[in-house]
């Protein structure tokens, strides 16, 4: 997997896994896990409005490659 032009499939994949995991944890463990779901949602909104994605920066820092795709 790779990050594409700053908005990659791996970022969406990780966001989905984290969101579903926090919902399952809130159901089986504690309702406080819903705060983590809210945190994920807030970061997705910030990313769509500003173009800054915290998960993208983390992935690039740990060595996930970035692939540039030209627009047609």
N, CA and C atoms as an extended XYZ file, in Angstrom:
216
Properties=species:S:1:pos:R:3:atomname:S:1:resname:S:1:resid:I:1 pbc="F F F"
N         0.842       -1.183        0.000 N   UNK     1
C         0.000        0.000        0.000 CA  UNK     1
C         0.886        1.245        0.000 C   UNK     1
N         0.273        2.347       -0.356 N   UNK     2
C         1.039        3.576       -0.451 CA  UNK     2
C         0.110        4.763       -0.281 C   UNK     2
N         0.705        5.898       -0.044 N   UNK     3
C        -0.026        7.151        0.054 CA  UNK     3
C        -0.014        7.782       -1.336 C   UNK     3
N        -1.179        8.145       -1.853 N   UNK     4
C        -1.275        8.742       -3.190 CA  UNK     4
C        -1.574       10.221       -3.061 C   UNK     4
N        -0.639       11.053       -3.529 N   UNK     5
C        -0.805       12.508       -3.530 CA  UNK     5
C        -1.296       13.028       -2.182 C   UNK     5
N        -0.830       12.438       -1.123 N   UNK     6
C        -1.220       12.905        0.192 CA  UNK     6
C        -2.541       12.350        0.684 C   UNK     6
N        -3.320       11.737       -0.171 N   UNK     7
C        -4.597       11.168        0.236 CA  UNK     7
C        -4.636        9.739       -0.287 C   UNK     7
N        -4.214        8.801        0.511 N   UNK     8
C        -4.050        7.460       -0.001 CA  UNK     8
C        -5.046        6.457        0.525 C   UNK     8
N        -5.077        5.342       -0.149 N   UNK     9
C        -5.980        4.280        0.257 CA  UNK     9
C        -5.608        3.732        1.629 C   UNK     9
N        -4.347        3.742        1.963 N   UNK    10
C        -3.940        3.220        3.265 CA  UNK    10
C        -4.461        4.107        4.402 C   UNK    10
N        -4.544        5.408        4.172 N   UNK    11
C        -5.061        6.318        5.201 CA  UNK    11
C        -6.530        6.022        5.460 C   UNK    11
N        -7.312        5.856        4.404 N   UNK    12
C        -8.733        5.539        4.558 CA  UNK    12
C        -8.923        4.168        5.179 C   UNK    12
N        -8.081        3.213        4.795 N   UNK    13
C        -8.143        1.858        5.340 CA  UNK    13
C        -7.904        1.867        6.850 C   UNK    13
N        -6.866        2.560        7.288 N   UNK    14
C        -6.543        2.637        8.714 CA  UNK    14
C        -7.639        3.374        9.477 C   UNK    14
N        -8.166        4.457        8.904 N   UNK    15
C        -9.249        5.193        9.563 CA  UNK    15
C       -10.471        4.299        9.748 C   UNK    15
N       -10.799        3.517        8.739 N   UNK    16
C       -11.929        2.598        8.841 CA  UNK    16
C       -11.728        1.533        9.897 C   UNK    16
N       -10.534        0.958        9.935 N   UNK    17
C       -10.243       -0.072       10.943 CA  UNK    17
C       -10.297        0.518       12.347 C   UNK    17
N        -9.694        1.696       12.541 N   UNK    18
C        -9.719        2.323       13.859 CA  UNK    18
C       -11.136        2.680       14.289 C   UNK    18
N       -11.942        3.172       13.370 N   UNK    19
C       -13.308        3.546       13.691 CA  UNK    19
C       -14.141        2.324       14.068 C   UNK    19
N       -14.077        1.275       13.263 N   UNK    20
C       -14.830        0.061       13.584 CA  UNK    20
C       -14.346       -0.579       14.878 C   UNK    20
N       -13.031       -0.545       15.105 N   UNK    21
C       -12.485       -1.102       16.348 CA  UNK    21
C       -12.986       -0.344       17.567 C   UNK    21
N       -13.012        0.985       17.466 N   UNK    22
C       -13.460        1.767       18.618 CA  UNK    22
C       -14.955        1.563       18.866 C   UNK    22
N       -15.734        1.370       17.805 N   UNK    23
C       -17.155        1.086       17.997 CA  UNK    23
C       -17.369       -0.272       18.656 C   UNK    23
N       -16.600       -1.270       18.241 N   UNK    24
C       -16.697       -2.582       18.888 CA  UNK    24
C       -16.263       -2.506       20.352 C   UNK    24
N       -15.184       -1.780       20.613 N   UNK    25
C       -14.717       -1.636       21.993 CA  UNK    25
C       -15.732       -0.886       22.845 C   UNK    25
N       -16.412        0.081       22.258 N   UNK    26
C       -17.427        0.807       23.037 CA  UNK    26
C       -18.609       -0.091       23.359 C   UNK    26
N       -18.919       -1.028       22.497 N   UNK    27
C       -20.033       -1.943       22.737 CA  UNK    27
C       -19.676       -2.994       23.780 C   UNK    27
N       -18.455       -3.549       23.679 N   UNK    28
C       -18.068       -4.657       24.545 CA  UNK    28
C       -17.319       -4.241       25.805 C   UNK    28
N       -16.644       -3.091       25.809 N   UNK    29
C       -15.786       -2.729       26.934 CA  UNK    29
C       -16.327       -1.527       27.701 C   UNK    29
N       -16.323       -0.362       27.060 N   UNK    30
C       -16.724        0.857       27.752 CA  UNK    30
C       -17.223        1.888       26.741 C   UNK    30
N       -18.200        2.665       27.152 N   UNK    31
C       -18.731        3.717       26.285 CA  UNK    31
C       -17.714        4.826       26.024 C   UNK    31
N       -16.686        4.915       26.823 N   UNK    32
C       -15.669        5.950       26.636 CA  UNK    32
C       -14.888        5.778       25.328 C   UNK    32
N       -14.931        4.595       24.726 N   UNK    33
C       -14.276        4.399       23.440 CA  UNK    33
C       -14.940        5.215       22.342 C   UNK    33
N       -16.159        5.676       22.565 N   UNK    34
C       -16.817        6.536       21.579 CA  UNK    34
C       -16.090        7.870       21.430 C   UNK    34
N       -15.365        8.282       22.456 N   UNK    35
C       -14.550        9.495       22.352 CA  UNK    35
C       -13.454        9.322       21.300 C   UNK    35
N       -12.917        8.114       21.198 N   UNK    36
C       -11.912        7.836       20.178 CA  UNK    36
C       -12.540        7.908       18.783 C   UNK    36
N       -13.777        7.414       18.642 N   UNK    37
C       -14.503        7.531       17.371 CA  UNK    37
C       -14.698        8.999       17.002 C   UNK    37
N       -15.033        9.822       17.976 N   UNK    38
C       -15.208       11.254       17.730 CA  UNK    38
C       -13.879       11.888       17.297 C   UNK    38
N       -12.781       11.482       17.910 N   UNK    39
C       -11.456       11.982       17.546 CA  UNK    39
C       -11.134       11.648       16.090 C   UNK    39
N       -11.454       10.429       15.672 N   UNK    40
C       -11.214       10.023       14.288 CA  UNK    40
C       -12.064       10.879       13.337 C   UNK    40
N       -13.323       11.079       13.685 N   UNK    41
C       -14.204       11.889       12.853 CA  UNK    41
C       -13.735       13.323       12.729 C   UNK    41
N       -13.284       13.893       13.834 N   UNK    42
C       -12.774       15.271       13.817 CA  UNK    42
C       -11.550       15.371       12.916 C   UNK    42
N       -10.650       14.388       12.994 N   UNK    43
C        -9.461       14.403       12.139 CA  UNK    43
C        -9.820       14.247       10.669 C   UNK    43
N       -10.839       13.454       10.354 N   UNK    44
C       -11.277       13.322        8.962 CA  UNK    44
C       -11.849       14.637        8.439 C   UNK    44
N       -12.606       15.340        9.273 N   UNK    45
C       -13.163       16.630        8.874 CA  UNK    45
C       -12.047       17.660        8.658 C   UNK    45
N       -11.094       17.713        9.584 N   UNK    46
C        -9.965       18.633        9.452 CA  UNK    46
C        -9.176       18.326        8.182 C   UNK    46
N        -8.966       17.045        7.908 N   UNK    47
C        -8.234       16.648        6.713 CA  UNK    47
C        -8.949       17.085        5.440 C   UNK    47
N       -10.274       16.956        5.416 N   UNK    48
C       -11.000       17.337        4.206 CA  UNK    48
C       -11.041       18.847        4.012 C   UNK    48
N       -11.028       19.609        5.093 N   UNK    49
C       -11.111       21.063        4.984 CA  UNK    49
C        -9.762       21.735        4.742 C   UNK    49
N        -8.715       21.209        5.369 N   UNK    50
C        -7.416       21.871        5.306 CA  UNK    50
C        -6.378       21.144        4.453 C   UNK    50
N        -6.570       19.857        4.224 N   UNK    51
C        -5.576       19.080        3.500 CA  UNK    51
C        -4.499       18.513        4.402 C   UNK    51
N        -4.530       18.855        5.693 N   UNK    52
C        -3.562       18.316        6.649 CA  UNK    52
C        -4.107       17.019        7.228 C   UNK    52
N        -3.348       15.944        7.116 N   UNK    53
C        -3.777       14.646        7.634 CA  UNK    53
C        -2.699       14.118        8.584 C   UNK    53
N        -3.061       13.987        9.840 N   UNK    54
C        -2.110       13.528       10.843 CA  UNK    54
C        -1.631       12.106       10.546 C   UNK    54
N        -2.535       11.224       10.103 N   UNK    55
C        -2.157        9.843        9.808 CA  UNK    55
C        -1.189        9.783        8.629 C   UNK    55
N        -1.381       10.646        7.654 N   UNK    56
C        -0.471       10.696        6.518 CA  UNK    56
C         0.938       11.058        6.984 C   UNK    56
N         1.043       12.049        7.851 N   UNK    57
C         2.353       12.464        8.363 CA  UNK    57
C         3.014       11.335        9.155 C   UNK    57
N         2.218       10.607        9.936 N   UNK    58
C         2.759        9.484       10.709 CA  UNK    58
C         3.255        8.389        9.777 C   UNK    58
N         2.462        8.052        8.753 N   UNK    59
C         2.852        6.992        7.822 CA  UNK    59
C         4.110        7.361        7.047 C   UNK    59
N         4.213        8.604        6.612 N   UNK    60
C         5.420        9.032        5.900 CA  UNK    60
C         6.637        9.015        6.819 C   UNK    60
N         6.435        9.320        8.108 N   UNK    61
C         7.545        9.318        9.064 CA  UNK    61
C         8.066        7.907        9.329 C   UNK    61
N         7.183        6.900        9.251 N   UNK    62
C         7.628        5.531        9.511 CA  UNK    62
C         8.098        4.827        8.239 C   UNK    62
N         8.046        5.525        7.098 N   UNK    63
C         8.659        4.973        5.902 CA  UNK    63
C         7.716        4.454        4.831 C   UNK    63
N         6.429        4.702        4.934 N   UNK    64
C         5.503        4.317        3.871 CA  UNK    64
C         5.767        5.238        2.685 C   UNK    64
N         5.884        4.662        1.501 N   UNK    65
C         6.236        5.465        0.329 CA  UNK    65
C         5.042        6.272       -0.171 C   UNK    65
N         5.356        7.351       -0.859 N   UNK    66
C         4.346        8.228       -1.429 CA  UNK    66
C         4.392        8.083       -2.938 C   UNK    66
N         3.234        7.884       -3.546 N   UNK    67
C         3.153        7.709       -4.993 CA  UNK    67
C         2.392        8.883       -5.588 C   UNK    67
N         3.008        9.560       -6.547 N   UNK    68
C         2.377       10.700       -7.215 CA  UNK    68
C         1.594       10.199       -8.417 C   UNK    68
N         0.361       10.667       -8.551 N   UNK    69
C        -0.483       10.320       -9.673 CA  UNK    69
C        -0.842       11.594      -10.417 C   UNK    69
N        -0.594       11.612      -11.711 N   UNK    70
C        -0.896       12.800      -12.504 CA  UNK    70
C        -2.373       12.832      -12.848 C   UNK    70
N        -2.972       14.016      -12.754 N   UNK    71
C        -4.370       14.188      -13.119 CA  UNK    71
C        -4.483       14.364      -14.613 C   UNK    71
N        -5.545       13.817      -15.164 N   UNK    72
C        -5.749       13.915      -16.620 CA  UNK    72
C        -6.569       15.109      -16.963 C   UNK    72
